[in-house]
Amino acid sequence: MKEPREIDLSLVTEAVKGLLIKANISIGQDIYNALVHARDRVEESPVGKYVLDQIIRNHDIARSDQMPICQDTGMAVVFTDIGQEVVFRGGNLVQAINSGVEEAYREGFFRRSVVADPLFDRKNTGTNTPAVIHTRIVPGDRMTLLVTPKGFGSENMSALKMFTPAEGPEKVRDFIKETVAAAGPNPCPPTIVGVGIGGTVEAAAIMAKRATLYPIGRRNTDSRYAALEIESLAAVNDLGIGPGGLGGRVTCLDVHIDFAPGHIAGTPVVVNICCHASRHAEVTI
Amino acid sequence: MKYAGRIVTPLTDKAVLSLRSGDKVLISGIIFTGRDAAHRRIADSIGGNRPLPFDLNGQVIYYVGPSPTPPGKTCGSAGPTTSGRMDPFTPLLLDLGLKGMIGKGTRSSEVIDSMVRNKAVYLGAVGGAAALISKSITRMETVAWPELGPEAVFRMRVEDFPVVVLIDAYGKNLYETGPRQYLRDPAGRPGEE
């Protein structure tokens, strides 16, 4: 048997902290380029161009002044794939991740937006913890951390629907379109839409969240799902909602779909909406 | 898009009535912040006949929960939050003289009716342009409920804060008229439901 690889948890804390600071301040180049392309080449509406220009200038200022892109610095969502040969030293993995979140939000002057009890007293935890952590055990001796601070203007506009086996891809496309139409201006368009199809309810939701983080222009490797992504994107942009919801061609920058094997009796579909700032950062340890 | 003009707070009826849905304007003067928790407390204060943290007459409320102020800066990032969550409280505030709101997203028909009745305007800041907007804020101080953190009521002095008139005092709504011009699919629904 292979020797286990030790990872000191202080490394995990440092990594989570660094990733969250980066993600909250500096947008990915793919999204930046897509916004510039939308403003200069695609958008026809004057007010739509204006909104896109403000968004692009905001990214420039956030980066140069080291300010958060958005005041809603989100709930910290952490995806971690852990090689099965990894052994952690120096504490507790969940605590190590949460310490990284707490330090990032304190040192980055990011807003703490997490309440301890969601329904009754809604008291702020003051640290932006706990993070939402999704763990997978994978082969190997490495660990990847993918973090995304998820804002709730767009999270609030997300939706789940259970489909019957008789319902085909057109119905899924219609559901994506209906969800974006109902969201209107609220999720800060142009959005990035993540769709999870199959598995169980929670599996579809996690797939959808991951899908919001795929690079702009990435297509599903299954050509049928890739075609559904392209059709859904076109259908959504036909809505005319436009940047900021003020009318225009660019309602959505991309639709990403992931799928998983499902049950013979039904298919959960989750549409998770992300605002124009799909903030995320990743590292392998 | 060119700026249609500048407006200064507090807002007069004349200034409000001069604004039209779709106008791009720059706001200067004092504005107050308030979002979910502050609205609940303002409504509770009104219901309990207790004094309000500021006189609503002629004022503008910005729906924002800023990120913490870093050293050497006036305020943190400060973009708009979704206004619709404040809808249940808004007609009450408009009846007490509130003249303007800055936020993002759709409003209820009750709010729009109350805006027309009370001659008030709903202005849009670009959602997510929070670092850019913070450059327009030249002063910020806490007015009430500091224990609410980012949800406290702050008094902000703003200079040339860029906004678009979303819903004017005549009830014309850019969220309806804007998307309709670009709607390609007659079966699809525009942004405003």
Interface residues (C-beta under 8 A of the other chain):
Chain A: E44 S45 P46 V47 K49 Y50 V51 Q54 I55 R57 N58 I61 A62 D65 M67 P68 I69 C70 Q71 D72 T73 F109 F110 R111 R112 S113 N124 G126 G153 N156 K177 A181 A182 G184 P185 N186 C188 A235 D238 L239 G240 I241 G242 G244 G245 L246 G247 G248 R249 C275 H276 A277
Chain B: M1 G22 K24 V64 G65 P66 S67 P68 T69 P70 K73 G76 S77 A78 G79 T81 T82 G84 K104 G105 T106 G124 V126 G127 G128 A129 A130 A131 L132 S134 K135 G149 P150 P162 V164 L166 L174 Y175 T177 G178 P179 R180 Q181 Y182 L183 R184 D185 G188 R189 P190 G191 E192 E193
